[in-house]
Amino acid sequence: MDQENNEGEAADAELAAAIMKRHFRPSLIRTEAWEGFMFADIEIKIKESTDCYGAVLWPSAMVLCHFLDTHREEFDLVDKNIIELGAGTGLVTIVTSILGARVTSTDLPDVLGNLRHNVMRNTRGRCRHEPRITELSWGKELEENFPRATCRYDYIMAADVVYSHPYLQELMETFMHLSSENTVILWAMRFRLDPENRFVDAFKKHFDLKELYDLPSLRIKLYSARKRTHTPTQH
């Protein structure tokens, strides 16, 4: 058992180190502060917005991007329709766009300016499909703005959208609305407090959940999920 634990810790440390190596900072002081990342064989420059909580890049986005970059055959994104929830600084949107997807990138209105700046500067001339950036307030006007009849997504991407905020029920409603029977959700989450665990338990009532990564050193798990065709019966 000790050997298995040691092997698991070593694998976790190796994977976490590989993910964090994707991040670099400029060696010279410049007029615009930015942070760099290497994904999809391209240098990506991200500007954070320190006055807005949603415009800071969290490690969960790096975990999700690393997975997509290293599993391109299994998760071929070329010409796939993708929507990202809580896109923040735009790293996941940028990487999925460069990997060939048609991406709708969403967040709250006060985040969209910085999000648009990052996405445009890093995808212009580099991707098959220009990303669409639009407002999405979880749980609000979903059918009006994202009608089920025309908005069909192959993938929903979400990185660090679950934490101790008061909109977890609205987030669940958004996942439910945007998912069809064929939609795959790729969701990276950092575990902090009990609300994360409770949300996962509630999520499992509606979606079949599969763990892709477990990184205890980063307190992050990466899941894939599909909407259940039936709700499990209670015993």
KEDREN-131077 format. One line per field, with one value per atom (N, C-alpha, C): atom name; residue in one letter; z, x, y. Coordinates in steps of 0.02 Angstrom, whole numbers. Layout:
KEDREN-131077
atomo <- [CA:...];
residuo <- [A:...];
pz <- [Z:...];
px <- [X:...];
py <- [Y:...];
This chain:
KEDREN-131077
atomo <- [N:CA:C:N:CA:C:N:CA:C:N:CA:C:N:CA:C:N:CA:C:N:CA:C:N:CA:C:N:CA:C:N:CA:C:N:CA:C:N:CA:C:N:CA:C:N:CA:C:N:CA:C:N:CA:C:N:CA:C:N:CA:C:N:CA:C:N:CA:C:N:CA:C:N:CA:C:N:CA:C:N:CA:C:N:CA:C:N:CA:C:N:CA:C:N:CA:C:N:CA:C:N:CA:C:N:CA:C:N:CA:C:N:CA:C:N:CA:C:N:CA:C:N:CA:C:N:CA:C:N:CA:C:N:CA:C:N:CA:C:N:CA:C:N:CA:C:N:CA:C:N:CA:C:N:CA:C:N:CA:C:N:CA:C:N:CA:C:N:CA:C:N:CA:C:N:CA:C:N:CA:C:N:CA:C:N:CA:C:N:CA:C:N:CA:C:N:CA:C:N:CA:C:N:CA:C:N:CA:C:N:CA:C:N:CA:C:N:CA:C:N:CA:C:N:CA:C:N:CA:C:N:CA:C:N:CA:C:N:CA:C:N:CA:C:N:CA:C:N:CA:C:N:CA:C:N:CA:C:N:CA:C:N:CA:C:N:CA:C:N:CA:C:N:CA:C:N:CA:C:N:CA:C:N:CA:C:N:CA:C:N:CA:C:N:CA:C:N:CA:C:N:CA:C:N:CA:C:N:CA:C:N:CA:C:N:CA:C:N:CA:C:N:CA:C:N:CA:C:N:CA:C:N:CA:C:N:CA:C:N:CA:C:N:CA:C:N:CA:C:N:CA:C:N:CA:C:N:CA:C:N:CA:C:N:CA:C:N:CA:C:N:CA:C:N:CA:C:N:CA:C:N:CA:C:N:CA:C:N:CA:C:N:CA:C:N:CA:C:N:CA:C:N:CA:C:N:CA:C:N:CA:C:N:CA:C:N:CA:C:N:CA:C:N:CA:C:N:CA:C:N:CA:C:N:CA:C:N:CA:C:N:CA:C:N:CA:C:N:CA:C:N:CA:C:N:CA:C:N:CA:C:N:CA:C:N:CA:C:N:CA:C:N:CA:C:N:CA:C:N:CA:C:N:CA:C:N:CA:C:N:CA:C:N:CA:C:N:CA:C:N:CA:C:N:CA:C:N:CA:C:N:CA:C:N:CA:C:N:CA:C:N:CA:C:N:CA:C:N:CA:C:N:CA:C:N:CA:C:N:CA:C:N:CA:C:N:CA:C:N:CA:C:N:CA:C:N:CA:C:N:CA:C:N:CA:C:N:CA:C:N:CA:C:N:CA:C:N:CA:C:N:CA:C:N:CA:C:N:CA:C:N:CA:C:N:CA:C:N:CA:C:N:CA:C:N:CA:C:N:CA:C:N:CA:C:N:CA:C:N:CA:C:N:CA:C:N:CA:C:N:CA:C:N:CA:C:N:CA:C:N:CA:C:N:CA:C:N:CA:C:N:CA:C:N:CA:C:N:CA:C:N:CA:C:N:CA:C:N:CA:C:N:CA:C:N:CA:C:N:CA:C:N:CA:C:N:CA:C:N:CA:C:N:CA:C:N:CA:C:N:CA:C:N:CA:C:N:CA:C:N:CA:C:N:CA:C:N:CA:C:N:CA:C:N:CA:C:N:CA:C:N:CA:C:N:CA:C:N:CA:C:N:CA:C:N:CA:C:N:CA:C:N:CA:C:N:CA:C:N:CA:C:N:CA:C:N:CA:C:N:CA:C:N:CA:C:N:CA:C:N:CA:C:N:CA:C:N:CA:C:N:CA:C:N:CA:C:N:CA:C:N:CA:C:N:CA:C:N:CA:C:N:CA:C:N:CA:C:N:CA:C];
residuo <- [M:M:M:D:D:D:Q:Q:Q:E:E:E:N:N:N:N:N:N:E:E:E:G:G:G:E:E:E:A:A:A:A:A:A:D:D:D:A:A:A:E:E:E:L:L:L:A:A:A:A:A:A:A:A:A:I:I:I:M:M:M:K:K:K:R:R:R:H:H:H:F:F:F:R:R:R:P:P:P:S:S:S:L:L:L:I:I:I:R:R:R:T:T:T:E:E:E:A:A:A:W:W:W:E:E:E:G:G:G:F:F:F:M:M:M:F:F:F:A:A:A:D:D:D:I:I:I:E:E:E:I:I:I:K:K:K:I:I:I:K:K:K:E:E:E:S:S:S:T:T:T:D:D:D:C:C:C:Y:Y:Y:G:G:G:A:A:A:V:V:V:L:L:L:W:W:W:P:P:P:S:S:S:A:A:A:M:M:M:V:V:V:L:L:L:C:C:C:H:H:H:F:F:F:L:L:L:D:D:D:T:T:T:H:H:H:R:R:R:E:E:E:E:E:E:F:F:F:D:D:D:L:L:L:V:V:V:D:D:D:K:K:K:N:N:N:I:I:I:I:I:I:E:E:E:L:L:L:G:G:G:A:A:A:G:G:G:T:T:T:G:G:G:L:L:L:V:V:V:T:T:T:I:I:I:V:V:V:T:T:T:S:S:S:I:I:I:L:L:L:G:G:G:A:A:A:R:R:R:V:V:V:T:T:T:S:S:S:T:T:T:D:D:D:L:L:L:P:P:P:D:D:D:V:V:V:L:L:L:G:G:G:N:N:N:L:L:L:R:R:R:H:H:H:N:N:N:V:V:V:M:M:M:R:R:R:N:N:N:T:T:T:R:R:R:G:G:G:R:R:R:C:C:C:R:R:R:H:H:H:E:E:E:P:P:P:R:R:R:I:I:I:T:T:T:E:E:E:L:L:L:S:S:S:W:W:W:G:G:G:K:K:K:E:E:E:L:L:L:E:E:E:E:E:E:N:N:N:F:F:F:P:P:P:R:R:R:A:A:A:T:T:T:C:C:C:R:R:R:Y:Y:Y:D:D:D:Y:Y:Y:I:I:I:M:M:M:A:A:A:A:A:A:D:D:D:V:V:V:V:V:V:Y:Y:Y:S:S:S:H:H:H:P:P:P:Y:Y:Y:L:L:L:Q:Q:Q:E:E:E:L:L:L:M:M:M:E:E:E:T:T:T:F:F:F:M:M:M:H:H:H:L:L:L:S:S:S:S:S:S:E:E:E:N:N:N:T:T:T:V:V:V:I:I:I:L:L:L:W:W:W:A:A:A:M:M:M:R:R:R:F:F:F:R:R:R:L:L:L:D:D:D:P:P:P:E:E:E:N:N:N:R:R:R:F:F:F:V:V:V:D:D:D:A:A:A:F:F:F:K:K:K:K:K:K:H:H:H:F:F:F:D:D:D:L:L:L:K:K:K:E:E:E:L:L:L:Y:Y:Y:D:D:D:L:L:L:P:P:P:S:S:S:L:L:L:R:R:R:I:I:I:K:K:K:L:L:L:Y:Y:Y:S:S:S:A:A:A:R:R:R:K:K:K:R:R:R:T:T:T:H:H:H:T:T:T:P:P:P:T:T:T:Q:Q:Q:H:H:H];
pz <- [0:0:0:41:43:-25:-59:-126:-175:-171:-215:-201:-137:-119:-145:-137:-161:-237:-272:-345:-366:-330:-346:-334:-279:-264:-316:-337:-387:-454:-474:-536:-532:-475:-465:-471:-437:-438:-508:-546:-614:-660:-656:-698:-679:-615:-592:-616:-612:-634:-710:-748:-821:-838:-801:-814:-797:-739:-717:-760:-793:-838:-899:-912:-969:-959:-897:-879:-876:-904:-898:-894:-868:-863:-906:-932:-975:-936:-969:-936:-929:-969:-967:-942:-907:-884:-943:-953:-1010:-986:-1031:-1012:-995:-1028:-1014:-978:-920:-883:-914:-926:-954:-929:-935:-918:-979:-987:-1046:-1032:-1084:-1079:-1146:-1144:-1204:-1211:-1258:-1273:-1349:-1374:-1445:-1487:-1460:-1494:-1507:-1469:-1479:-1413:-1415:-1356:-1350:-1292:-1280:-1225:-1238:-1191:-1161:-1095:-1060:-1015:-1022:-977:-926:-862:-809:-791:-761:-738:-662:-627:-555:-518:-552:-520:-528:-557:-569:-553:-506:-482:-538:-585:-639:-693:-691:-744:-720:-675:-651:-673:-696:-721:-664:-658:-605:-633:-591:-616:-649:-632:-664:-739:-763:-836:-867:-833:-859:-861:-810:-808:-868:-880:-936:-1003:-1011:-1074:-1085:-1032:-1038:-1061:-1032:-1051:-1125:-1147:-1217:-1264:-1245:-1287:-1293:-1241:-1240:-1257:-1272:-1291:-1355:-1404:-1464:-1506:-1505:-1545:-1512:-1447:-1411:-1410:-1403:-1403:-1461:-1520:-1581:-1585:-1578:-1575:-1642:-1694:-1759:-1782:-1794:-1818:-1768:-1706:-1654:-1627:-1607:-1576:-1501:-1474:-1403:-1373:-1311:-1272:-1207:-1188:-1124:-1075:-1015:-962:-918:-897:-853:-883:-944:-981:-950:-909:-873:-918:-913:-954:-1024:-1037:-1105:-1125:-1078:-1098:-1130:-1100:-1128:-1196:-1202:-1267:-1320:-1302:-1349:-1372:-1324:-1341:-1382:-1364:-1403:-1473:-1479:-1545:-1589:-1560:-1597:-1617:-1576:-1592:-1643:-1668:-1725:-1713:-1650:-1634:-1651:-1658:-1661:-1589:-1562:-1490:-1477:-1431:-1402:-1331:-1319:-1255:-1214:-1152:-1114:-1045:-1021:-952:-937:-879:-859:-895:-899:-938:-918:-852:-832:-848:-871:-889:-964:-1003:-1075:-1110:-1085:-1118:-1116:-1058:-1052:-1087:-1082:-1116:-1191:-1219:-1292:-1312:-1273:-1287:-1291:-1241:-1240:-1297:-1309:-1361:-1430:-1445:-1511:-1524:-1475:-1485:-1495:-1468:-1472:-1526:-1553:-1603:-1674:-1680:-1746:-1793:-1848:-1897:-1878:-1822:-1798:-1796:-1808:-1798:-1858:-1864:-1919:-1913:-1851:-1839:-1788:-1805:-1758:-1698:-1637:-1578:-1571:-1544:-1529:-1453:-1434:-1363:-1346:-1295:-1279:-1205:-1182:-1112:-1097:-1041:-1015:-940:-914:-842:-824:-784:-771:-749:-781:-762:-789:-824:-847:-923:-945:-1016:-1060:-1036:-1072:-1139:-1139:-1201:-1250:-1224:-1267:-1302:-1265:-1292:-1321:-1296:-1319:-1330:-1382:-1393:-1408:-1378:-1387:-1459:-1497:-1566:-1610:-1595:-1639:-1606:-1541:-1504:-1481:-1522:-1507:-1500:-1442:-1427:-1420:-1452:-1443:-1375:-1353:-1289:-1250:-1185:-1139:-1099:-1099:-1061:-999:-943:-882:-837:-817:-773:-713:-655:-592:-588:-612:-607:-542:-507:-446:-386:-345:-282:-238:-184:-136:-159:-212:-234:-232:-233:-222:-285:-339:-402:-425:-377:-397:-428:-404:-433:-505:-515:-582:-629:-602:-643:-664:-617:-634:-689:-683:-734:-802:-802:-864:-895:-855:-880:-911:-876:-900:-966:-971:-1031:-1092:-1083:-1140:-1162:-1122:-1137:-1176:-1229:-1262:-1243:-1271:-1254:-1280:-1329:-1358:-1333:-1292:-1268:-1216:-1223:-1173:-1134:-1068:-1026:-1002:-1010:-982:-930:-868:-811:-762:-753:-705:-644:-584:-524:-469:-435:-377:-315:-273:-213:-157:-127:-73:-10:-16:41:24:72:62:3:-16:-73:-137:-147:-206:-204:-146:-139:-148:-119:-125:-197:-233:-303:-344:-332:-368:-356:-293:-277:-314:-316:-352:-427:-452:-524:-546:-503:-521:-528:-502:-510:-582:-618:-685:-739:-719:-768:-745:-794:-782:-781:-726:-715:-717:-751:-756:-737:-692:-671:-719:-747:-795:-762:-719:-681:-608:-564:-493:-472:-455:-438:-367:-317:-247:-231:-262:-246:-267:-318:-340:-314:-282:-259:-317:-375:-435:-463:-484:-521:-589:-638:-704:-719:-739:-754:-826:-852:-911:-889:-923:-903:-963:-959:-1007:-970:-1000:-969:-965:-908:-900:-943:-971:-1008:-961:-899:-848:-780:-735:-667:-626:-589:-549:-497:-487:-439:-368:-323:-252:-217:-175:-136:-62];
px <- [41:0:43:97:142:174:191:222:173:109:59:50:50:43:102:162:221:221:198:194:143:85:34:57:94:120:172:213:264:232:180:145:111:80:48:99:156:207:235:244:271:222:158:108:98:95:87:145:206:265:262:240:234:184:129:78:105:135:158:216:253:307:280:215:185:183:193:185:254:260:322:306:353:346:398:383:432:496:553:617:632:599:611:548:558:502:474:409:377:322:298:246:180:166:105:123:92:105:67:102:70:107:73:103:99:149:154:139:113:97:115:135:149:100:54:7:-3:-19:-31:27:87:149:153:118:115:125:161:169:108:76:14:28:8:18:-50:-54:-116:-108:-153:-156:-211:-193:-242:-268:-327:-356:-362:-319:-315:-375:-414:-472:-535:-529:-588:-571:-608:-594:-597:-643:-652:-600:-558:-508:-438:-433:-370:-365:-307:-301:-286:-327:-320:-288:-254:-219:-264:-328:-373:-375:-370:-370:-308:-251:-190:-196:-228:-238:-280:-335:-380:-343:-306:-270:-216:-181:-130:-161:-218:-252:-272:-302:-323:-263:-209:-149:-116:-121:-87:-134:-197:-246:-283:-245:-276:-310:-285:-317:-382:-380:-440:-494:-473:-520:-501:-521:-507:-556:-531:-575:-586:-555:-561:-634:-657:-725:-780:-761:-811:-839:-903:-935:-925:-895:-877:-904:-927:-943:-903:-872:-837:-876:-886:-919:-865:-878:-831:-762:-756:-693:-638:-655:-604:-555:-491:-440:-435:-469:-475:-426:-386:-336:-367:-419:-451:-482:-514:-542:-488:-431:-376:-350:-337:-307:-356:-419:-467:-477:-474:-478:-418:-359:-299:-299:-331:-337:-392:-425:-469:-543:-563:-634:-669:-736:-779:-799:-775:-782:-826:-873:-911:-885:-856:-824:-869:-886:-936:-911:-937:-925:-971:-963:-1003:-980:-1022:-1006:-941:-925:-866:-801:-806:-746:-733:-784:-780:-727:-714:-665:-595:-574:-508:-507:-561:-567:-559:-594:-591:-520:-488:-420:-373:-375:-330:-344:-408:-426:-405:-420:-405:-330:-292:-219:-185:-214:-182:-210:-268:-298:-298:-290:-294:-242:-266:-222:-195:-218:-191:-242:-306:-356:-404:-436:-482:-546:-568:-631:-621:-644:-637:-682:-656:-697:-751:-807:-862:-860:-863:-860:-926:-960:-1026:-1041:-1088:-1109:-1152:-1140:-1184:-1185:-1242:-1254:-1289:-1258:-1283:-1356:-1396:-1465:-1512:-1487:-1529:-1537:-1600:-1617:-1579:-1576:-1538:-1570:-1635:-1668:-1670:-1677:-1678:-1610:-1557:-1490:-1454:-1473:-1441:-1496:-1538:-1594:-1570:-1603:-1583:-1587:-1634:-1645:-1585:-1548:-1494:-1425:-1423:-1359:-1344:-1310:-1293:-1217:-1195:-1124:-1096:-1038:-1003:-969:-944:-909:-929:-934:-936:-871:-835:-773:-786:-759:-767:-707:-675:-617:-628:-631:-637:-700:-755:-819:-856:-833:-866:-822:-848:-816:-871:-853:-903:-935:-976:-1013:-1088:-1132:-1203:-1242:-1207:-1241:-1232:-1222:-1210:-1272:-1331:-1392:-1401:-1386:-1390:-1339:-1280:-1230:-1255:-1286:-1314:-1367:-1410:-1462:-1430:-1374:-1340:-1309:-1276:-1250:-1306:-1363:-1419:-1446:-1453:-1482:-1437:-1372:-1326:-1307:-1323:-1303:-1357:-1337:-1381:-1356:-1388:-1367:-1297:-1272:-1207:-1152:-1170:-1121:-1075:-1010:-961:-940:-944:-920:-849:-803:-736:-729:-721:-729:-672:-631:-575:-595:-584:-607:-556:-544:-501:-544:-529:-568:-542:-587:-569:-609:-676:-721:-777:-821:-875:-921:-935:-980:-959:-893:-870:-893:-885:-906:-981:-1019:-1092:-1114:-1080:-1098:-1084:-1027:-1012:-1066:-1088:-1141:-1205:-1223:-1284:-1275:-1216:-1201:-1211:-1191:-1195:-1267:-1315:-1385:-1409:-1375:-1396:-1346:-1283:-1230:-1190:-1169:-1120:-1051:-1016:-953:-895:-841:-781:-721:-679:-620:-563:-535:-480:-413:-409:-349:-368:-323:-328:-259:-255:-191:-194:-183:-188:-141:-82:-35:-62:-105:-137:-209:-233:-303:-352:-334:-374:-392:-454:-476:-504:-494:-522:-571:-632:-685:-708:-734:-777:-846:-897:-965:-1012:-1063:-1117:-1184:-1233:-1299:-1329:-1358:-1392:-1455:-1470:-1533:-1591:-1576:-1628:-1599:-1642:-1620:-1618:-1563:-1559:-1614:-1641:-1695:-1667:-1709:-1690:-1709:-1664:-1677:-1681];
py <- [-60:0:63:62:119:131:75:81:113:91:120:195:213:284:324:296:331:340:287:291:343:345:394:465:475:542:563:516:531:550:512:527:595:610:675:731:723:775:785:731:736:772:754:785:858:872:941:984:957:994:1007:958:966:1020:1023:1074:1143:1150:1215:1242:1196:1218:1256:1248:1283:1359:1381:1451:1484:1543:1581:1655:1692:1765:1798:1858:1892:1908:1901:1913:1987:2029:2101:2136:2191:2231:2270:2264:2296:2343:2384:2432:2397:2341:2304:2239:2229:2168:2110:2055:1995:1933:1876:1813:1767:1725:1683:1610:1576:1505:1472:1410:1372:1315:1321:1268:1265:1206:1197:1223:1216:1235:1310:1350:1422:1458:1514:1557:1601:1598:1635:1687:1749:1803:1823:1821:1834:1895:1942:1999:1988:1992:1986:2055:2055:2118:2114:2150:2144:2173:2214:2244:2203:2144:2102:2030:2000:1933:1881:1891:1842:1847:1898:1908:1891:1843:1816:1744:1723:1655:1607:1555:1505:1442:1403:1343:1291:1290:1241:1250:1312:1323:1292:1295:1264:1189:1160:1087:1065:1101:1084:1092:1146:1157:1104:1085:1033:968:951:889:891:945:950:947:979:981:913:872:807:750:764:713:733:758:785:731:669:617:594:585:563:616:679:735:782:761:799:858:918:977:1011:987:1020:1023:1083:1097:1078:1065:1051:1116:1114:1171:1169:1221:1223:1287:1282:1341:1337:1393:1395:1438:1412:1449:1482:1543:1577:1581:1607:1605:1646:1696:1734:1769:1750:1782:1752:1696:1670:1616:1589:1540:1478:1451:1391:1406:1463:1483:1488:1518:1525:1458:1413:1348:1306:1305:1265:1295:1360:1391:1373:1376:1359:1285:1244:1172:1158:1211:1202:1206:1221:1221:1286:1282:1341:1357:1411:1423:1484:1474:1529:1538:1597:1611:1656:1637:1674:1692:1748:1769:1828:1859:1916:1979:2030:2090:2124:2127:2165:2129:2067:2028:2029:2045:2035:2077:2138:2180:2149:2128:2096:2029:1992:1927:1936:1984:1996:2017:2059:2081:2021:1977:1919:1871:1857:1809:1834:1896:1923:1926:1948:1956:1889:1835:1770:1723:1739:1694:1723:1787:1819:1788:1759:1729:1661:1634:1571:1515:1530:1477:1473:1415:1402:1444:1455:1489:1545:1605:1660:1649:1652:1641:1695:1674:1721:1733:1797:1816:1849:1823:1850:1842:1881:1879:1818:1787:1735:1741:1761:1761:1696:1654:1587:1589:1547:1539:1592:1642:1697:1696:1700:1707:1656:1595:1544:1526:1515:1496:1554:1615:1674:1684:1677:1691:1630:1571:1509:1456:1467:1421:1351:1302:1232:1210:1239:1217:1232:1285:1305:1303:1306:1305:1234:1197:1127:1122:1100:1101:1030:1019:956:952:1010:1013:1076:1068:1125:1124:1180:1186:1229:1208:1246:1235:1290:1286:1332:1302:1338:1381:1353:1389:1372:1320:1299:1318:1363:1381:1411:1441:1463:1529:1525:1584:1567:1617:1605:1584:1564:1551:1478:1433:1363:1332:1348:1321:1347:1412:1440:1409:1394:1359:1291:1254:1189:1195:1244:1255:1269:1304:1321:1259:1218:1154:1112:1109:1068:1096:1161:1191:1182:1191:1190:1120:1069:1001:964:931:882:812:762:693:677:716:703:751:799:848:817:831:811:873:870:924:906:952:946:1001:980:1025:1015:1067:1065:1106:1076:1109:1103:1159:1159:1153:1105:1092:1136:1175:1220:1205:1210:1203:1154:1142:1094:1108:1171:1181:1145:1137:1100:1027:996:926:919:965:961:971:1015:1026:964:931:869:817:810:761:778:842:862:852:866:858:786:739:668:644:681:662:673:716:734:713:700:685:624:585:532:563:554:589:540:560:519:562:537:574:561:615:609:622:672:688:697:676:693:717:781:812:840:797:820:878:880:933:1002:1003:1065:1071:1018:1013:1022:995:1002:933:926:867:889:847:859:803:823:775:781:726:729:706:730:714:715:674:674:674:707:710:640:624:560:559:501:493:480:461:452:470:491:507:444:431:370:367:308:299:301:325:329:265:241:180:198];
